[in-house]
Amino acid sequence: MGIEWKLSLANMAWAAWLFGGSFALAWAAKVAGIFSAYAPFSYVAMFFTAMGAITLGRAVWALSSGKLERARYNRRLFTKSGEIDPIAMTFERKRIHLNDFILPSNPTLKGKSFTDCEIIGPANIYLLGDNVISEPQPPDSDGVIVSDSFNPLNAYVFKDCSFKRCSFQRCTFYMTSEHFMRSLQ
């Protein structure tokens, strides 16, 4: 309730700015004699053209400011490195950023056990060997079935790992159809 009047006032100010700016451009076209041979239609056309241009500019500004805010959020998230020992074999109730956890020069993780952890990407994860993912937590992730000869160039490889009640955020899994069928059991 306390902010509602501010939003209403902001909407009224935006409408006044849109209408006033469009009117000013149409008036300037009339005074300058631009398209005077087509008057008065040209002034109306200039008014609506200006209104469309201002609205388009506002939409571009809104989209770019949203993307900028998302980039700031990601930067804050990625700079907060977890206090996790990547050499340990067992992890419980940890938030693990894969970019901090696995080296890009050796993107393979073998024989680790995770319980009640958050695994955070963005990441492509190739499941190889006997991985077990039991009771996965939201959010849902994407999965891609690949051939047995698949050789990932841009993925973290998990081999013989165990995940119990873990959530995978912003992750895409690559797995063979055989591994997919085993995971359904």
N, C-alpha and C positions, 0 to 999 in steps of 0.2 A: 504494500500500500504506500509506503514512504517513497518508493522510487517511481511509482506509476505516473505521478504528475510530471516527473522529469522526462520520462519517455514520451508522454503526450506533448510536452513542450518541445522536445527535440524533434518529434515528427512534424509539429507545426512549423518550427524553424526551418526544417529541411524543405517542406512544401513551399514556404515563403521564399526561400533562397532559390529553389528551382523555378518557380513562377517569375520571381523578380529578375533573375538572371536571364531567362528566356525573353521576357518582355524588354529588358535593356538591349539585348542583341537585336531584336526585331526593330526597336526604335532606332538603334544605331544604323541599321540597314536602310531605314526610311530616310533618316537625316543625310546619310552619305549618298543616297540616290542609287544604291546598289539594287539591281533588278527593278528599277522604277517603271520600266516598260510593262512589267507584269503586275503592277500594283492593282489592287490591294492584296491579291492572292500571294504575292511574293513575301509580304510581311507576315502573313499567317503561316506560310511554309517555313520562313526563317524562325518564327516562334517555336513551331513544333520540332524543327531540326535542332535548334538550340536545346530544347527540352530533352530530346533524345540523346544528344551529345553529353549533356550534363548528367543524365541518368546513367549512361554507359560509363562515364568517368567515375561516378560514385560506385557502380558495381565493380569496376576494376579495382578501385581503392579498397572496397570491402573484401574482395577475394585475396588481394595481395596482403592486406593486414592480417587476415586469417592464416595465410601460409607463413607469414613472418612470425606470428605468435606460436604456431606449431614448431617452427624451426628453433625458436628460443626455448620452448619446452624440451625439445629433443636435446639441445645443447646442454641444458641443466641436468637432464637425466643421464646423458652419456658422460659428463664430467664427474659425476658422483660414482666413483669406482667403489665397488663393494670390498669389504675386508674379508676376502675369501682366499684360502690357500688352494691354488689350482692343483697342487700336487696331492692333496688329500684324496682318499678313495670314497669317503662317505660324506654326504651333505644333508643336513636336516634343517628345515625351516629357514632357508636362505633365499635371498633375491639375487639371482645370478644373471648378469649381463654377459651374453656370450662374446661380445666384442672385447670385453676385458678379461674373460676367462680362458679363451682359447687363442693361441698364437696364430696369426695369419700365415706364418711360415710353416706351421705344422697343424693344420685344422682337424686333427683326429683326436677323438676322446675315446679311451678304451677302459672298459671294466669299472666304471664309476657307478655309485649308487646314490640316488636322490630321493628324499622323502619330504613331502609337504613343501616343495620349493617352487619358486617362480622362475621360469626360464624365459629371459627377455631377449628378443631380437632387436631389430629386424634380422632374420637369418633364414637361410635355406639349410635344412638338416637332412642329411642322407643317412638313413637307418641301414646299417650293414651288420650282418651276424645275428646274434640272439639277443636283441634288445627287448625289454619288457616294459610296457607302459600300462600300468594298472590304475584304475579309478582316476582318469584324467579330469582335471578341474577346468571350469570355464576360464577364458573364452575358447570357443572352438577354433581349430586350426585348419589350414588347407592341407590336402594331401595329393601327391601326384604319383601314379604308378609308372615305373620305369622298367626298361628291359634289364636283363641280367648283365648285359655288357655296358651298362650306363657308367660313365666315368665323369663324375662331377668336377667342374672347374671352379665353381663358385658356391661351395657348400661346406658346412661343417659335417664331418663324418663321425657318427656315433656308432661304436662297435661294442657289443656285449655289455650295454649299460642297462640299469634298472631305474625306472621312474615310478614312484608310488604317490598318488594324490598330488601330482605336480600340475601346474598350469603353464602352458606355453603361449607366450604373447608375441604376436607379430612374427610367427614362425610358419614356414611351409615345409612339409615333410615330403621327402622323396623315398620311395620304397619299391621293392619288387613285388609282384603279385603274390609270390610265395610268402614273403614277410607280412604282407597285408592280411592274407588268409590266416596266418598264425596269430596275428594280433586280434582277430575276431574271436578266437577261442577263449 
